Amino acid sequence: MKRKRLIVSRLTTLLAIAIMIAEPNLIVASGQDDWLNASDSDWVSSTRWLLNNTPAPGIDIFDYTAPGKGEKYPYPSTDAAYGVMSWWDYGQLIGIIGHRIPNSGLFPYGVGNVTAGVPGASPFFLAETEAQADQILADLDKKRSYYMNTKYVMIDWDMATGKFYAMTAYSGIPITKYYGFFYQPQGDKLVPARVYRSPFFKTMIARLFFFDGSEVPVTDAFAVAYQIVEQDGMKFPVIVESPKKSKDYSELMKYVNESQSKGYLSEVVGKSDPTSLTPSVPLEALQHYRLVHESESVVTYDGQKFVKTFEHVPGAVIKGKASPGTNVTIAVPVVTNQERVFMYRQSNLTDSRGEFTLVVPYSTEGPMEGGTKFDTVAVGPYQLSVGGRDYVVKVPEELVISGGIIQV
């Protein structure tokens, strides 16, 4: 039988599995929860859900047997094997409790580097477009489907907040690209104001964790004009005009353009509280990532949970026609396993030929045999609006998984 290569390098995969398997009796004897000790219970429940509700990847880490000297390990077939993307800290939880193959884990391996062009967890979570993110997953193993290179993405509050700096550090990107301080003169003092910058909101980790991969408009942002001032050998971005607060992104960009015409630096930024974030730039919907499960602990004012699990899917393709330049929107309410409700939205314009294409990741007809037994579900059919005409669209799971086409 032809031996296949998994998502991560053979050496690091074997080393990671060998370490986890080397002392299974110790882990089992002490109990998984005891071994985890201070690890959050949300990760325990989420990885147990992964074990019980996702397809087997063709290999169980506890069934691993090291090959003989000079022999290669017979990897499972490409039809079954898949990876789970997360930050490397959580690879061992995904492996030991979830019995699934992490894209990134101990040592660390599979982290990647944006600056060096190495695919991995850091470049994926920092990607600022879905196309860029999918290309990174494709580059993990160009001989396999990138939907199998990474079939699930598991993220948590820490990755989107406190550990975000680690993702930038591993890729050699200054954290100031994503957030930092602007200084406002008050008397003879410079008072810092912490903000999130637009590149942060565009990242995959922010779009998945804070906004569930849905389309999100700007609803509460600031435009600032500033200059770089040097004081005591240090440089500070100092605000030089009153910031503009608005829910209208075009008004904010008008302020930016006018400030730049005066010779100032200027940009649109978001408020600094991660428990109630709103983006400083309009976000397009993610078409290939759907929430399938979330943990129990609430961490934001709008009810986001500590650990969230997404499935990476081709998505059902919805096609239609109207006059060129017509606005097209589609939406469906989604209810999570924790009874949190959010709206998945996506919009587009018809092209010069009057044609439009939308790709949606949520099935409206429930799971299918042999697939993910998701407990986060779309409620009812999609509501599709094409200009002034409304349609109801049902999306079978088979089309989400196969990338099938629905013509309206």
N, C-alpha and C positions, 0 to 999 in steps of 0.2 A: 504494500500500500504506500502510495506516495506520501512522504512526510511533509507536513505543512508548517509554515512559520506563523506564530502568533503575533499579536499586536506589538508587543515589546520585544526587545532583543532576547535571543535564546539564553544567553548567559545570565542576564539580570533576572529573567523570569525564573530560571532554574534555581538561582541563588535565593530569590525571595521565597519560592515555594519550599526550598530545602530548609530555610530557617523556620518557616511556619510549621513544617512537618517534623522537624528534628525533635521537638518535645511535645507532641500532641497529648501524651498522657498527663503531662504537667498542667497543660491548659485545661483539659477536661476534668482532671481531678480537683483543681482549684475552682472550677466553674468559670464560664465565660464572663459573667458579670463581675466576679471577684478579680479576674485577670484584668478586665478593663479598668477596675478601680474607679478612678475619678472621671472616666470618659462619660460623656453625656448620654443619658438614657435614650435621647432622641436618635442617636446613631445606632444604638442597639436595636430599637424597634424598627428603624428604617432598613438596616441590613438584614434583619430577620424577615421583613416584608419582601425584600429582594430575593432571598432564598426561596420563599414559599410561593411567589407570584410571578416569577419570570422564567422563561424557558431555560432548561439546562444547557450550559455552554459546551457540552461534550467532554468535559474533564472536571472531576471533583478534586480539590486540592488535597483532601485526605486519602485519595486513592493513588496519589503520586508515588511512583517507584523510580528511583534514579537509574538511568541506563548504565550498562557496563562500560568499562574503560574502553575508550576509543569509539563507542557507539553514540549515535544521536538519538535524542528523545523523539518518539513518534507522536507528533502533535495531532490534535483532533482535526477533523475535516473542516473546511471553510464554511460548510453549510451550518455547522453548529456553533463554532467558536466565536465569541464576541468579547469585547472589552467594556469596562465601566470606567468612565472618566471622572476623576475627582482630584483633589489636591493630594500630594504624596503622603501626607500625614495619615490619611484615612485608608490607604491601600490595604493595610493589614486587617482592618475591620471588614472591608469588602470581601477579602479573601477568607478569613477565618469564620466570621459569622455568616456572611452572605454566600460563601462558596462560589464566588464569581471572580473573574480575572480582572484585576485593576490595571488600567493603562499606566498608572503611576503609583509608586510605592516606596518601600524601604530603600535605604542607602544614601540619598534617594535615587530612584531611576524614573525615567519617563517624564521628567520635569520639562525638558526642552528649553529653548532660548530664542527669543524673538530676534535679538541682535545677530546671533550666529546662524539664524535660519534653521534651527533644529526643532522639529515638531514635538509637541508634548503638552503637558497640562498648562504651563505658564502661557505659551503662545495661544492656546485655545481660549482660555478664560480672559485673556487680554484682547482677543480679536474684536475689531470694531464693526465688522459686518458679518452676516451669516455666511456669505460666500467665502470669506476669509477663514472663518472657523471650520467650515466643512472641508476646505482645502487642506488645512492643518491635519484634520482627521484622516483625509485621504493619503497624506504623506506618511502616516504612521506605517502603512504597508500598502504599497501601490498595486500589489497583486490581489488585493481583497476589496470588497465593497466597504466604503467608508461608513456605511450604516452598520456594518458588523465590526469594523475596527473599533468603533464606539457605539454601542447600542443604547447605553444608559448614561446619564450624567447625574451625579449626586453632588449637591452643594449644600453649604450651610451658612449660617449667619456670620461665623468667624471668617470664612473665606471672602465674604462680601465686605467685611469691615476690617477687623484687626489683622488678619493674615493677608490682606490684599497687598500690603507693602512687600511681602515675601515673593509674591508673583512677579512684581516689577523688578525686585532685586535679582532674581534668578535670570531675568531677561536683560539685565543691564539697562533698564529704563528708569530715569529719575521719577520718584513718586510725585514730584511737583507737577508732572504732566497731568495728573489726575485730581489732586487736591492739594490745598495749601492755604496760605494766609495772604490776605491783602491788608494793608495798614491804612487806617484812617487818622488824619491829624486831629487831635483834640487838645487845644492849647499848645503846650510845648512838648506833647507826647504823641507817639505813634501807637495807636490801639489796634491790636490784631483782630481780624474777623476771618474765621475759618470758612472755606467754601469748597464745594465740589465743582470741578471743571467739566466741560462738556465731554472730553474723551472718556471720563469715568463712566458716564451714563451710557455711552455707546458700547462698552465692553460686554462680552457675553455674560460674565458673572453678574453684573449689575442688571442687565436686561432679564436674565432668568430669575434671579433671586427677588429683586424688588418689584418687577413688573410682569412676572409670569410669562414673558415672551410675547406679550400682546402689544399692539400699537398703542402708543401713548403720546398725547400732545403736550405742549408746554402749558402748564396751568399756574405756575408760581415760580418765577425766576427773576434774576437781576442782571442788568447790564452795568458794567463798571468801566470807567476810564481811569487809566493809571500811568505812572511813570516809574522807572527804576531809579531809586535814590540810594546813594552810597553814604553810609554813616558808620564811623568807627571801623572802617575796613570791611563792612558787610553791606550787601545790596538788598534792598527791600522794594517790593511793588507797592507804591503809595498811591492811594486814590486821590485824584485831582479835581473831580467834579462829583456832584451828587449822583449816586447810583439811581438807575431807573428800575422800578419794580413793575412788572406787567404780566398778564396772562396771554398777551398777544405777542407771539414770537416775531412777527414782522415789525412791530414797534420796537422791540428790543434790538433787532438787527439794524433798524434805522439809527438808533442811538449809537450802536457800535460803529457804523459807517461814518456818521457825523463826527464822532470822537477821533476816529483814525484820520479823518480829513484835517483835523486840527493838529495832527502830529502826535497824538497820544496812542498808547497801547489800549486796546479795548476788547472785551469779550463778554459773553453771557455765562453766568455761573448759577449754581444751585445752592440752596441753603445746606448747612453743615450737619443737620440732625439726621442720622441714618434711620431713625425710627419713624420718620415721616417724610421720606424723600419724594420729590417731584423732579423730573428731568429738566435740564436747562437747554435741551435740544430735542426736537421731535424724534420719536423712535418708531421705526417701522416694525411691523409684526414679524416675529420669527415664524418661518413656514414649516420647519422640520423638527421642532422640539415641542413636546407636549408634556405637561405635568401629569404624572400618573400616581403620585403618592406624596404626602407630606407628613411630618411628625407632629407631635402633640403640643410642643411648647410655643407660645406666641411671643414674638420678639419685636413687632412693629405695631404702630397704632392702627394700621389697616388689616392686621391679623395675619401677616406673614409668619410662617412657622420656621423653627430652627433648622430642620433638615428638609430639603426638597429633592425629589427624584423625578427626573425627566426621561422620556424615551425619545430617541433619535429615529425619526421615521421619514420615508420618502414623501408622504402626504398625498392626499387626494387632489387632483388637478381639476379646477372648475373653469370652464371656458364659455365664452359667449360673445355676442356682438351688440353694438349700439353705435350711435353717432361718434365720430372721432372726438376725443377730448372729454368724454362723458365720465363723471365720477362714479366709481363702483365701490361699494362697501359691503362687507359681510361680517356678521357677528353671531355669537352664540354664548349664552351663559354657561359657566362651568362651575360645578359644585365639587369641592374636594372631599376626600375621605374624612376630613375634620369639619365638614359642613361650612367651610369658608366659600363664599361665592365671588367670582370675578367674571368679567366679560372679556372673551377673546375677540379682538377686532382686527380687521385687516382691510386696507383700501388700495385702490389702484385707479388708473385712468385708462380709457380705451386708447389704443394707438392710432396712427394715421389711417389705418384700414378699418378702424372701428372695432377692433378685437381686444378682448381682455383675458387675462389669465390670473387666477388666484390659486394658491396652494395652501390647503388647510390641514393641520395635523390631528385634529380631534374627530373621532368617529362619533356619530350620533346614534349608532345602533348597538353599541356595547362591544365587549371583547369577542374574539373568535377562538375556536379550539386550537390549542397549541401555542397561542400567543401570550402577550402580557395580560394578566388578570388584574387590570387597572381598576382602582376604586375611586378614581377622580374622573367624573363623567360630564360630558356635554348634556345639557338639559334641553330636550326638544331639538328640532331641526335648526339649521342655520337660517338666518334672515338675510337675504341678499337684496340689495338695492342697486338698481342700474338706472341712473338718472331719476326719473320719477316713477319707475316701475319696480314693484316689489315681488320677490319670489321666495318660496320656501324650498330649502335644499337639504335632503337627507344624504348622509355620507356613511356608507358601510365601512366597517373596519378593514375589509379585504382591499378596498381601494386606497385606504390610508397606508397600508403596508406595501402594496404593490406599486403605488404611484399612478393608479388608474385615473381615467378621465371621466368627468361628468360634464355633459354638454347641456347648457341651459338656453 
